[in-house]
């Protein structure tokens, strides 16, 4: 049993779904490029933070407070 006009509805729905496919693909490509840019900035930030040398806390306290290093180590 065939419903009259169903083939027109099928063609219209098919055309609508096909016309929405291209904007979806363009949007997904945009988000893919954005994700790679964010990943690159994350890796660059991680590499930049590794370059900074760690600070010796005892030497900082000695420079600020005037306490000798051997006194701090013997606490």
mmCIF file of the N, C-alpha and C atoms, coordinates in Angstrom:
data_MODEL
# 
_entry.id   MODEL 
# 
loop_
_atom_site.group_PDB 
_atom_site.id 
_atom_site.type_symbol 
_atom_site.label_atom_id 
_atom_site.label_alt_id 
_atom_site.label_comp_id 
_atom_site.label_asym_id 
_atom_site.label_entity_id 
_atom_site.label_seq_id 
_atom_site.pdbx_PDB_ins_code 
_atom_site.Cartn_x 
_atom_site.Cartn_y 
_atom_site.Cartn_z 
_atom_site.occupancy 
_atom_site.B_iso_or_equiv 
_atom_site.pdbx_formal_charge 
_atom_site.auth_seq_id 
_atom_site.auth_comp_id 
_atom_site.auth_asym_id 
_atom_site.auth_atom_id 
_atom_site.pdbx_PDB_model_num 
ATOM 1   N N  . UNK A 1 1  ? 0.835  -1.173 0.000  1.00 0.00 ? 1  UNK A N  1 
ATOM 2   C CA . UNK A 1 1  ? 0.000  0.000  0.000  1.00 0.00 ? 1  UNK A CA 1 
ATOM 3   C C  . UNK A 1 1  ? 0.886  1.245  0.000  1.00 0.00 ? 1  UNK A C  1 
ATOM 4   N N  . UNK A 1 2  ? 0.645  2.108  -0.920 1.00 0.00 ? 2  UNK A N  1 
ATOM 5   C CA . UNK A 1 2  ? 1.420  3.326  -1.072 1.00 0.00 ? 2  UNK A CA 1 
ATOM 6   C C  . UNK A 1 2  ? 0.546  4.523  -0.749 1.00 0.00 ? 2  UNK A C  1 
ATOM 7   N N  . UNK A 1 3  ? 1.117  5.425  0.056  1.00 0.00 ? 3  UNK A N  1 
ATOM 8   C CA . UNK A 1 3  ? 0.387  6.639  0.414  1.00 0.00 ? 3  UNK A CA 1 
ATOM 9   C C  . UNK A 1 3  ? 0.621  7.668  -0.687 1.00 0.00 ? 3  UNK A C  1 
ATOM 10  N N  . UNK A 1 4  ? -0.431 8.268  -1.193 1.00 0.00 ? 4  UNK A N  1 
ATOM 11  C CA . UNK A 1 4  ? -0.259 9.258  -2.257 1.00 0.00 ? 4  UNK A CA 1 
ATOM 12  C C  . UNK A 1 4  ? 0.551  10.466 -1.758 1.00 0.00 ? 4  UNK A C  1 
ATOM 13  N N  . UNK A 1 5  ? 1.536  10.858 -2.536 1.00 0.00 ? 5  UNK A N  1 
ATOM 14  C CA . UNK A 1 5  ? 2.368  12.008 -2.190 1.00 0.00 ? 5  UNK A CA 1 
ATOM 15  C C  . UNK A 1 5  ? 3.555  11.664 -1.318 1.00 0.00 ? 5  UNK A C  1 
ATOM 16  N N  . UNK A 1 6  ? 3.698  10.408 -0.919 1.00 0.00 ? 6  UNK A N  1 
ATOM 17  C CA . UNK A 1 6  ? 4.810  10.041 -0.036 1.00 0.00 ? 6  UNK A CA 1 
ATOM 18  C C  . UNK A 1 6  ? 6.152  10.131 -0.754 1.00 0.00 ? 6  UNK A C  1 
ATOM 19  N N  . UNK A 1 7  ? 6.155  9.904  -2.074 1.00 0.00 ? 7  UNK A N  1 
ATOM 20  C CA . UNK A 1 7  ? 7.434  9.998  -2.784 1.00 0.00 ? 7  UNK A CA 1 
ATOM 21  C C  . UNK A 1 7  ? 7.928  11.450 -2.828 1.00 0.00 ? 7  UNK A C  1 
ATOM 22  N N  . UNK A 1 8  ? 7.009  12.431 -2.867 1.00 0.00 ? 8  UNK A N  1 
ATOM 23  C CA . UNK A 1 8  ? 7.412  13.839 -2.827 1.00 0.00 ? 8  UNK A CA 1 
ATOM 24  C C  . UNK A 1 8  ? 8.003  14.200 -1.459 1.00 0.00 ? 8  UNK A C  1 
ATOM 25  N N  . UNK A 1 9  ? 7.362  13.702 -0.425 1.00 0.00 ? 9  UNK A N  1 
ATOM 26  C CA . UNK A 1 9  ? 7.863  13.950 0.930  1.00 0.00 ? 9  UNK A CA 1 
ATOM 27  C C  . UNK A 1 9  ? 9.239  13.324 1.114  1.00 0.00 ? 9  UNK A C  1 
ATOM 28  N N  . UNK A 1 10 ? 9.418  12.141 0.577  1.00 0.00 ? 10 UNK A N  1 
ATOM 29  C CA . UNK A 1 10 ? 10.713 11.465 0.669  1.00 0.00 ? 10 UNK A CA 1 
ATOM 30  C C  . UNK A 1 10 ? 11.775 12.264 -0.060 1.00 0.00 ? 10 UNK A C  1 
ATOM 31  N N  . UNK A 1 11 ? 11.469 12.774 -1.240 1.00 0.00 ? 11 UNK A N  1 
ATOM 32  C CA . UNK A 1 11 ? 12.440 13.560 -2.004 1.00 0.00 ? 11 UNK A CA 1 
ATOM 33  C C  . UNK A 1 11 ? 12.772 14.874 -1.297 1.00 0.00 ? 11 UNK A C  1 
ATOM 34  N N  . UNK A 1 12 ? 11.780 15.506 -0.706 1.00 0.00 ? 12 UNK A N  1 
ATOM 35  C CA . UNK A 1 12 ? 12.007 16.765 0.009  1.00 0.00 ? 12 UNK A CA 1 
ATOM 36  C C  . UNK A 1 12 ? 12.878 16.536 1.239  1.00 0.00 ? 12 UNK A C  1 
ATOM 37  N N  . UNK A 1 13 ? 12.594 15.493 1.995  1.00 0.00 ? 13 UNK A N  1 
ATOM 38  C CA . UNK A 1 13 ? 13.400 15.194 3.192  1.00 0.00 ? 13 UNK A CA 1 
ATOM 39  C C  . UNK A 1 13 ? 14.827 14.819 2.814  1.00 0.00 ? 13 UNK A C  1 
ATOM 40  N N  . UNK A 1 14 ? 14.990 14.107 1.713  1.00 0.00 ? 14 UNK A N  1 
ATOM 41  C CA . UNK A 1 14 ? 16.328 13.728 1.262  1.00 0.00 ? 14 UNK A CA 1 
ATOM 42  C C  . UNK A 1 14 ? 17.114 14.975 0.844  1.00 0.00 ? 14 UNK A C  1 
ATOM 43  N N  . UNK A 1 15 ? 16.481 15.872 0.101  1.00 0.00 ? 15 UNK A N  1 
ATOM 44  C CA . UNK A 1 15 ? 17.149 17.102 -0.326 1.00 0.00 ? 15 UNK A CA 1 
ATOM 45  C C  . UNK A 1 15 ? 17.515 17.975 0.876  1.00 0.00 ? 15 UNK A C  1 
ATOM 46  N N  . UNK A 1 16 ? 16.638 18.055 1.853  1.00 0.00 ? 16 UNK A N  1 
ATOM 47  C CA . UNK A 1 16 ? 16.918 18.858 3.050  1.00 0.00 ? 16 UNK A CA 1 
ATOM 48  C C  . UNK A 1 16 ? 18.085 18.279 3.842  1.00 0.00 ? 16 UNK A C  1 
ATOM 49  N N  . UNK A 1 17 ? 18.109 16.975 3.994  1.00 0.00 ? 17 UNK A N  1 
ATOM 50  C CA . UNK A 1 17 ? 19.200 16.359 4.760  1.00 0.00 ? 17 UNK A CA 1 
ATOM 51  C C  . UNK A 1 17 ? 20.530 16.479 4.023  1.00 0.00 ? 17 UNK A C  1 
ATOM 52  N N  . UNK A 1 18 ? 20.506 16.377 2.697  1.00 0.00 ? 18 UNK A N  1 
ATOM 53  C CA . UNK A 1 18 ? 21.743 16.526 1.929  1.00 0.00 ? 18 UNK A CA 1 
ATOM 54  C C  . UNK A 1 18 ? 22.236 17.966 1.941  1.00 0.00 ? 18 UNK A C  1 
ATOM 55  N N  . UNK A 1 19 ? 21.330 18.939 1.950  1.00 0.00 ? 19 UNK A N  1 
ATOM 56  C CA . UNK A 1 19 ? 21.750 20.342 1.965  1.00 0.00 ? 19 UNK A CA 1 
ATOM 57  C C  . UNK A 1 19 ? 22.332 20.739 3.321  1.00 0.00 ? 19 UNK A C  1 
ATOM 58  N N  . UNK A 1 20 ? 21.969 20.059 4.381  1.00 0.00 ? 20 UNK A N  1 
ATOM 59  C CA . UNK A 1 20 ? 22.524 20.363 5.703  1.00 0.00 ? 20 UNK A CA 1 
ATOM 60  C C  . UNK A 1 20 ? 23.836 19.630 5.968  1.00 0.00 ? 20 UNK A C  1 
ATOM 61  N N  . UNK A 1 21 ? 24.235 18.759 5.092  1.00 0.00 ? 21 UNK A N  1 
ATOM 62  C CA . UNK A 1 21 ? 25.464 17.990 5.285  1.00 0.00 ? 21 UNK A CA 1 
ATOM 63  C C  . UNK A 1 21 ? 26.707 18.866 5.133  1.00 0.00 ? 21 UNK A C  1 
ATOM 64  N N  . UNK A 1 22 ? 26.731 19.744 4.146  1.00 0.00 ? 22 UNK A N  1 
ATOM 65  C CA . UNK A 1 22 ? 27.910 20.580 3.892  1.00 0.00 ? 22 UNK A CA 1 
ATOM 66  C C  . UNK A 1 22 ? 28.183 21.548 5.051  1.00 0.00 ? 22 UNK A C  1 
ATOM 67  N N  . UNK A 1 23 ? 27.203 22.265 5.598  1.00 0.00 ? 23 UNK A N  1 
ATOM 68  C CA . UNK A 1 23 ? 27.510 23.134 6.753  1.00 0.00 ? 23 UNK A CA 1 
ATOM 69  C C  . UNK A 1 23 ? 28.004 22.350 7.973  1.00 0.00 ? 23 UNK A C  1 
ATOM 70  N N  . UNK A 1 24 ? 27.510 21.144 8.152  1.00 0.00 ? 24 UNK A N  1 
ATOM 71  C CA . UNK A 1 24 ? 27.991 20.326 9.267  1.00 0.00 ? 24 UNK A CA 1 
ATOM 72  C C  . UNK A 1 24 ? 29.455 19.963 9.090  1.00 0.00 ? 24 UNK A C  1 
ATOM 73  N N  . UNK A 1 25 ? 29.832 19.588 7.887  1.00 0.00 ? 25 UNK A N  1 
ATOM 74  C CA . UNK A 1 25 ? 31.229 19.218 7.631  1.00 0.00 ? 25 UNK A CA 1 
ATOM 75  C C  . UNK A 1 25 ? 32.142 20.431 7.794  1.00 0.00 ? 25 UNK A C  1 
ATOM 76  N N  . UNK A 1 26 ? 31.707 21.592 7.318  1.00 0.00 ? 26 UNK A N  1 
ATOM 77  C CA . UNK A 1 26 ? 32.505 22.815 7.464  1.00 0.00 ? 26 UNK A CA 1 
ATOM 78  C C  . UNK A 1 26 ? 32.660 23.166 8.943  1.00 0.00 ? 26 UNK A C  1 
ATOM 79  N N  . UNK A 1 27 ? 31.603 23.052 9.704  1.00 0.00 ? 27 UNK A N  1 
ATOM 80  C CA . UNK A 1 27 ? 31.685 23.321 11.145 1.00 0.00 ? 27 UNK A CA 1 
ATOM 81  C C  . UNK A 1 27 ? 32.610 22.360 11.864 1.00 0.00 ? 27 UNK A C  1 
ATOM 82  N N  . UNK A 1 28 ? 32.540 21.093 11.516 1.00 0.00 ? 28 UNK A N  1 
ATOM 83  C CA . UNK A 1 28 ? 33.425 20.110 12.143 1.00 0.00 ? 28 UNK A CA 1 
ATOM 84  C C  . UNK A 1 28 ? 34.885 20.362 11.783 1.00 0.00 ? 28 UNK A C  1 
ATOM 85  N N  . UNK A 1 29 ? 35.148 20.754 10.540 1.00 0.00 ? 29 UNK A N  1 
ATOM 86  C CA . UNK A 1 29 ? 36.523 21.087 10.157 1.00 0.00 ? 29 UNK A CA 1 
ATOM 87  C C  . UNK A 1 29 ? 37.023 22.314 10.919 1.00 0.00 ? 29 UNK A C  1 
ATOM 88  N N  . UNK A 1 30 ? 36.158 23.292 11.118 1.00 0.00 ? 30 UNK A N  1 
ATOM 89  C CA . UNK A 1 30 ? 36.538 24.478 11.900 1.00 0.00 ? 30 UNK A CA 1 
ATOM 90  C C  . UNK A 1 30 ? 36.917 24.076 13.321 1.00 0.00 ? 30 UNK A C  1 
ATOM 91  N N  . UNK A 1 31 ? 36.097 23.246 13.952 1.00 0.00 ? 31 UNK A N  1 
ATOM 92  C CA . UNK A 1 31 ? 36.397 22.825 15.325 1.00 0.00 ? 31 UNK A CA 1 
ATOM 93  C C  . UNK A 1 31 ? 37.636 21.942 15.390 1.00 0.00 ? 31 UNK A C  1 
ATOM 94  N N  . UNK A 1 32 ? 37.910 21.184 14.345 1.00 0.00 ? 32 UNK A N  1 
ATOM 95  C CA . UNK A 1 32 ? 39.125 20.376 14.308 1.00 0.00 ? 32 UNK A CA 1 
ATOM 96  C C  . UNK A 1 32 ? 40.361 21.268 14.248 1.00 0.00 ? 32 UNK A C  1 
ATOM 97  N N  . UNK A 1 33 ? 40.318 22.300 13.408 1.00 0.00 ? 33 UNK A N  1 
ATOM 98  C CA . UNK A 1 33 ? 41.439 23.247 13.320 1.00 0.00 ? 33 UNK A CA 1 
ATOM 99  C C  . UNK A 1 33 ? 41.604 23.974 14.653 1.00 0.00 ? 33 UNK A C  1 
ATOM 100 N N  . UNK A 1 34 ? 40.514 24.383 15.263 1.00 0.00 ? 34 UNK A N  1 
ATOM 101 C CA . UNK A 1 34 ? 40.567 25.055 16.564 1.00 0.00 ? 34 UNK A CA 1 
ATOM 102 C C  . UNK A 1 34 ? 41.175 24.145 17.637 1.00 0.00 ? 34 UNK A C  1 
ATOM 103 N N  . UNK A 1 35 ? 40.816 22.860 17.616 1.00 0.00 ? 35 UNK A N  1 
ATOM 104 C CA . UNK A 1 35 ? 41.356 21.922 18.603 1.00 0.00 ? 35 UNK A CA 1 
ATOM 105 C C  . UNK A 1 35 ? 42.862 21.750 18.416 1.00 0.00 ? 35 UNK A C  1 
ATOM 106 N N  . UNK A 1 36 ? 43.320 21.690 17.179 1.00 0.00 ? 36 UNK A N  1 
ATOM 107 C CA . UNK A 1 36 ? 44.763 21.573 16.946 1.00 0.00 ? 36 UNK A CA 1 
ATOM 108 C C  . UNK A 1 36 ? 45.505 22.839 17.362 1.00 0.00 ? 36 UNK A C  1 
ATOM 109 N N  . UNK A 1 37 ? 44.904 23.995 17.165 1.00 0.00 ? 37 UNK A N  1 
ATOM 110 C CA . UNK A 1 37 ? 45.536 25.235 17.617 1.00 0.00 ? 37 UNK A CA 1 
ATOM 111 C C  . UNK A 1 37 ? 45.636 25.273 19.138 1.00 0.00 ? 37 UNK A C  1 
ATOM 112 N N  . UNK A 1 38 ? 44.585 24.845 19.817 1.00 0.00 ? 38 UNK A N  1 
ATOM 113 C CA . UNK A 1 38 ? 44.626 24.808 21.280 1.00 0.00 ? 38 UNK A CA 1 
ATOM 114 C C  . UNK A 1 38 ? 45.653 23.789 21.783 1.00 0.00 ? 38 UNK A C  1 
ATOM 115 N N  . UNK A 1 39 ? 45.746 22.661 21.117 1.00 0.00 ? 39 UNK A N  1 
ATOM 116 C CA . UNK A 1 39 ? 46.743 21.660 21.494 1.00 0.00 ? 39 UNK A CA 1 
ATOM 117 C C  . UNK A 1 39 ? 48.149 22.206 21.306 1.00 0.00 ? 39 UNK A C  1 
ATOM 118 N N  . UNK A 1 40 ? 48.369 22.934 20.210 1.00 0.00 ? 40 UNK A N  1 
ATOM 119 C CA . UNK A 1 40 ? 49.678 23.543 19.977 1.00 0.00 ? 40 UNK A CA 1 
ATOM 120 C C  . UNK A 1 40 ? 50.028 24.572 21.034 1.00 0.00 ? 40 UNK A C  1 
ATOM 121 N N  . UNK A 1 41 ? 49.059 25.391 21.430 1.00 0.00 ? 41 UNK A N  1 
ATOM 122 C CA . UNK A 1 41 ? 49.344 26.381 22.471 1.00 0.00 ? 41 UNK A CA 1 
ATOM 123 C C  . UNK A 1 41 ? 49.589 25.706 23.819 1.00 0.00 ? 41 UNK A C  1 
ATOM 124 N N  . UNK A 1 42 ? 48.915 24.597 24.069 1.00 0.00 ? 42 UNK A N  1 
ATOM 125 C CA . UNK A 1 42 ? 49.146 23.853 25.313 1.00 0.00 ? 42 UNK A CA 1 
ATOM 126 C C  . UNK A 1 42 ? 50.558 23.282 25.342 1.00 0.00 ? 42 UNK A C  1 
ATOM 127 N N  . UNK A 1 43 ? 50.997 22.695 24.225 1.00 0.00 ? 43 UNK A N  1 
ATOM 128 C CA . UNK A 1 43 ? 52.350 22.130 24.160 1.00 0.00 ? 43 UNK A CA 1 
ATOM 129 C C  . UNK A 1 43 ? 53.390 23.235 24.283 1.00 0.00 ? 43 UNK A C  1 
ATOM 130 N N  . UNK A 1 44 ? 53.164 24.386 23.643 1.00 0.00 ? 44 UNK A N  1 
ATOM 131 C CA . UNK A 1 44 ? 54.103 25.502 23.744 1.00 0.00 ? 44 UNK A CA 1 
ATOM 132 C C  . UNK A 1 44 ? 54.198 26.007 25.181 1.00 0.00 ? 44 UNK A C  1 
ATOM 133 N N  . UNK A 1 45 ? 53.084 26.107 25.860 1.00 0.00 ? 45 UNK A N  1 
ATOM 134 C CA . UNK A 1 45 ? 53.091 26.542 27.263 1.00 0.00 ? 45 UNK A CA 1 
ATOM 135 C C  . UNK A 1 45 ? 53.812 25.532 28.149 1.00 0.00 ? 45 UNK A C  1 
ATOM 136 N N  . UNK A 1 46 ? 53.598 24.256 27.875 1.00 0.00 ? 46 UNK A N  1 
ATOM 137 C CA . UNK A 1 46 ? 54.268 23.220 28.662 1.00 0.00 ? 46 UNK A CA 1 
ATOM 138 C C  . UNK A 1 46 ? 55.780 23.284 28.449 1.00 0.00 ? 46 UNK A C  1 
ATOM 139 N N  . UNK A 1 47 ? 56.215 23.484 27.213 1.00 0.00 ? 47 UNK A N  1 
ATOM 140 C CA . UNK A 1 47 ? 57.648 23.579 26.937 1.00 0.00 ? 47 UNK A CA 1 
ATOM 141 C C  . UNK A 1 47 ? 58.232 24.837 27.563 1.00 0.00 ? 47 UNK A C  1 
ATOM 142 N N  . UNK A 1 48 ? 57.466 25.934 27.557 1.00 0.00 ? 48 UNK A N  1 
ATOM 143 C CA . UNK A 1 48 ? 57.958 27.170 28.150 1.00 0.00 ? 48 UNK A CA 1 
ATOM 144 C C  . UNK A 1 48 ? 58.129 27.026 29.653 1.00 0.00 ? 48 UNK A C  1 
ATOM 145 N N  . UNK A 1 49 ? 57.223 26.328 30.298 1.00 0.00 ? 49 UNK A N  1 
ATOM 146 C CA . UNK A 1 49 ? 57.318 26.163 31.753 1.00 0.00 ? 49 UNK A CA 1 
ATOM 147 C C  . UNK A 1 49 ? 58.448 25.231 32.147 1.00 0.00 ? 49 UNK A C  1 
ATOM 148 N N  . UNK A 1 50 ? 58.827 24.297 31.289 1.00 0.00 ? 50 UNK A N  1 
ATOM 149 C CA . UNK A 1 50 ? 59.945 23.406 31.604 1.00 0.00 ? 50 UNK A CA 1 
ATOM 150 C C  . UNK A 1 50 ? 61.274 24.141 31.566 1.00 0.00 ? 50 UNK A C  1 
ATOM 151 N N  . UNK A 1 51 ? 61.367 25.239 30.813 1.00 0.00 ? 51 UNK A N  1 
ATOM 152 C CA . UNK A 1 51 ? 62.610 25.981 30.690 1.00 0.00 ? 51 UNK A CA 1 
ATOM 153 C C  . UNK A 1 51 ? 62.952 26.703 31.987 1.00 0.00 ? 51 UNK A C  1 
ATOM 154 N N  . UNK A 1 52 ? 61.954 27.127 32.737 1.00 0.00 ? 52 UNK A N  1 
ATOM 155 C CA . UNK A 1 52 ? 62.175 27.848 33.984 1.00 0.00 ? 52 UNK A CA 1 
ATOM 156 C C  . UNK A 1 52 ? 62.831 26.907 35.000 1.00 0.00 ? 52 UNK A C  1 
ATOM 157 N N  . UNK A 1 53 ? 63.936 27.344 35.552 1.00 0.00 ? 53 UNK A N  1 
ATOM 158 C CA . UNK A 1 53 ? 64.675 26.534 36.509 1.00 0.00 ? 53 UNK A CA 1 
ATOM 159 C C  . UNK A 1 53 ? 63.971 26.552 37.864 1.00 0.00 ? 53 UNK A C  1 
ATOM 160 N N  . UNK A 1 54 ? 63.973 25.417 38.552 1.00 0.00 ? 54 UNK A N  1 
ATOM 161 C CA . UNK A 1 54 ? 63.349 25.395 39.888 1.00 0.00 ? 54 UNK A CA 1 
ATOM 162 C C  . UNK A 1 54 ? 64.142 26.251 40.879 1.00 0.00 ? 54 UNK A C  1 
ATOM 163 N N  . UNK A 1 55 ? 63.447 26.806 41.843 1.00 0.00 ? 55 UNK A N  1 
ATOM 164 C CA . UNK A 1 55 ? 64.053 27.699 42.826 1.00 0.00 ? 55 UNK A CA 1 
ATOM 165 C C  . UNK A 1 55 ? 64.377 26.902 44.087 1.00 0.00 ? 55 UNK A C  1 
ATOM 166 N N  . UNK A 1 56 ? 65.581 27.130 44.624 1.00 0.00 ? 56 UNK A N  1 
ATOM 167 C CA . UNK A 1 56 ? 65.964 26.516 45.890 1.00 0.00 ? 56 UNK A CA 1 
ATOM 168 C C  . UNK A 1 56 ? 65.354 27.365 47.009 1.00 0.00 ? 56 UNK A C  1 
ATOM 169 N N  . UNK A 1 57 ? 64.382 26.802 47.717 1.00 0.00 ? 57 UNK A N  1 
ATOM 170 C CA . UNK A 1 57 ? 63.633 27.551 48.723 1.00 0.00 ? 57 UNK A CA 1 
ATOM 171 C C  . UNK A 1 57 ? 64.520 27.999 49.879 1.00 0.00 ? 57 UNK A C  1 
ATOM 172 N N  . UNK A 1 58 ? 65.490 27.198 50.260 1.00 0.00 ? 58 UNK A N  1 
ATOM 173 C CA . UNK A 1 58 ? 66.373 27.589 51.365 1.00 0.00 ? 58 UNK A CA 1 
ATOM 174 C C  . UNK A 1 58 ? 67.184 28.832 51.013 1.00 0.00 ? 58 UNK A C  1 
ATOM 175 N N  . UNK A 1 59 ? 67.640 28.915 49.771 1.00 0.00 ? 59 UNK A N  1 
ATOM 176 C CA . UNK A 1 59 ? 68.413 30.087 49.370 1.00 0.00 ? 59 UNK A CA 1 
ATOM 177 C C  . UNK A 1 59 ? 67.532 31.340 49.328 1.00 0.00 ? 59 UNK A C  1 
ATOM 178 N N  . UNK A 1 60 ? 66.290 31.199 48.938 1.00 0.00 ? 60 UNK A N  1 
ATOM 179 C CA . UNK A 1 60 ? 65.382 32.341 48.916 1.00 0.00 ? 60 UNK A CA 1 
ATOM 180 C C  . UNK A 1 60 ? 65.134 32.837 50.335 1.00 0.00 ? 60 UNK A C  1 
ATOM 181 N N  . UNK A 1 61 ? 64.870 31.920 51.271 1.00 0.00 ? 61 UNK A N  1 
ATOM 182 C CA . UNK A 1 61 ? 64.640 32.321 52.669 1.00 0.00 ? 61 UNK A CA 1 
ATOM 183 C C  . UNK A 1 61 ? 65.901 32.970 53.241 1.00 0.00 ? 61 UNK A C  1 
ATOM 184 N N  . UNK A 1 62 ? 67.068 32.440 52.896 1.00 0.00 ? 62 UNK A N  1 
ATOM 185 C CA . UNK A 1 62 ? 68.326 33.015 53.373 1.00 0.00 ? 62 UNK A CA 1 
ATOM 186 C C  . UNK A 1 62 ? 68.494 34.439 52.842 1.00 0.00 ? 62 UNK A C  1 
ATOM 187 N N  . UNK A 1 63 ? 68.196 34.649 51.575 1.00 0.00 ? 63 UNK A N  1 
ATOM 188 C CA . UNK A 1 63 ? 68.354 35.981 50.989 1.00 0.00 ? 63 UNK A CA 1 
ATOM 189 C C  . UNK A 1 63 ? 67.370 36.984 51.590 1.00 0.00 ? 63 UNK A C  1 
ATOM 190 N N  . UNK A 1 64 ? 66.158 36.538 51.908 1.00 0.00 ? 64 UNK A N  1 
ATOM 191 C CA . UNK A 1 64 ? 65.135 37.445 52.414 1.00 0.00 ? 64 UNK A CA 1 
ATOM 192 C C  . UNK A 1 64 ? 65.287 37.679 53.916 1.00 0.00 ? 64 UNK A C  1 
ATOM 193 N N  . UNK A 1 65 ? 65.489 36.601 54.677 1.00 0.00 ? 65 UNK A N  1 
ATOM 194 C CA . UNK A 1 65 ? 65.453 36.710 56.128 1.00 0.00 ? 65 UNK A CA 1 
ATOM 195 C C  . UNK A 1 65 ? 66.784 36.905 56.811 1.00 0.00 ? 65 UNK A C  1 
ATOM 196 N N  . UNK A 1 66 ? 67.867 36.707 56.135 1.00 0.00 ? 66 UNK A N  1 
ATOM 197 C CA . UNK A 1 66 ? 69.171 36.873 56.758 1.00 0.00 ? 66 UNK A CA 1 
ATOM 198 C C  . UNK A 1 66 ? 69.578 35.691 57.628 1.00 0.00 ? 66 UNK A C  1 
ATOM 199 N N  . UNK A 1 67 ? 68.867 34.573 57.556 1.00 0.00 ? 67 UNK A N  1 
ATOM 200 C CA . UNK A 1 67 ? 69.217 33.382 58.333 1.00 0.00 ? 67 UNK A CA 1 
ATOM 201 C C  . UNK A 1 67 ? 70.229 32.586 57.524 1.00 0.00 ? 67 UNK A C  1 
ATOM 202 N N  . UNK A 1 68 ? 71.264 32.073 58.211 1.00 0.00 ? 68 UNK A N  1 
ATOM 203 C CA . UNK A 1 68 ? 72.284 31.330 57.478 1.00 0.00 ? 68 UNK A CA 1 
ATOM 204 C C  . UNK A 1 68 ? 71.745 29.970 57.039 1.00 0.00 ? 68 UNK A C  1 
ATOM 205 N N  . UNK A 1 69 ? 72.340 29.441 55.971 1.00 0.00 ? 69 UNK A N  1 
ATOM 206 C CA . UNK A 1 69 ? 71.871 28.174 55.416 1.00 0.00 ? 69 UNK A CA 1 
ATOM 207 C C  . UNK A 1 69 ? 72.034 27.021 56.397 1.00 0.00 ? 69 UNK A C  1 
ATOM 208 N N  . UNK A 1 70 ? 73.129 26.983 57.167 1.00 0.00 ? 70 UNK A N  1 
ATOM 209 C CA . UNK A 1 70 ? 73.324 25.859 58.093 1.00 0.00 ? 70 UNK A CA 1 
ATOM 210 C C  . UNK A 1 70 ? 72.315 25.894 59.227 1.00 0.00 ? 70 UNK A C  1 
ATOM 211 N N  . UNK A 1 71 ? 71.830 27.098 59.629 1.00 0.00 ? 71 UNK A N  1 
ATOM 212 C CA . UNK A 1 71 ? 70.789 27.190 60.654 1.00 0.00 ? 71 UNK A CA 1 
ATOM 213 C C  . UNK A 1 71 ? 69.454 26.648 60.121 1.00 0.00 ? 71 UNK A C  1 
ATOM 214 N N  . UNK A 1 72 ? 69.172 26.936 58.856 1.00 0.00 ? 72 UNK A N  1 
ATOM 215 C CA . UNK A 1 72 ? 67.912 26.429 58.293 1.00 0.00 ? 72 UNK A CA 1 
ATOM 216 C C  . UNK A 1 72 ? 67.953 24.916 58.106 1.00 0.00 ? 72 UNK A C  1 
ATOM 217 N N  . UNK A 1 73 ? 69.090 24.386 57.744 1.00 0.00 ? 73 UNK A N  1 
ATOM 218 C CA . UNK A 1 73 ? 69.191 22.944 57.521 1.00 0.00 ? 73 UNK A CA 1 
ATOM 219 C C  . UNK A 1 73 ? 69.146 22.163 58.825 1.00 0.00 ? 73 UNK A C  1 
ATOM 220 N N  . UNK A 1 74 ? 69.512 22.790 59.930 1.00 0.00 ? 74 UNK A N  1 
ATOM 221 C CA . UNK A 1 74 ? 69.525 22.116 61.219 1.00 0.00 ? 74 UNK A CA 1 
ATOM 222 C C  . UNK A 1 74 ? 68.235 22.304 61.998 1.00 0.00 ? 74 UNK A C  1 
ATOM 223 N N  . UNK A 1 75 ? 67.207 22.841 61.375 1.00 0.00 ? 75 UNK A N  1 
ATOM 224 C CA . UNK A 1 75 ? 65.933 23.032 62.081 1.00 0.00 ? 75 UNK A CA 1 
ATOM 225 C C  . UNK A 1 75 ? 65.251 21.729 62.357 1.00 0.00 ? 75 UNK A C  1 
# 
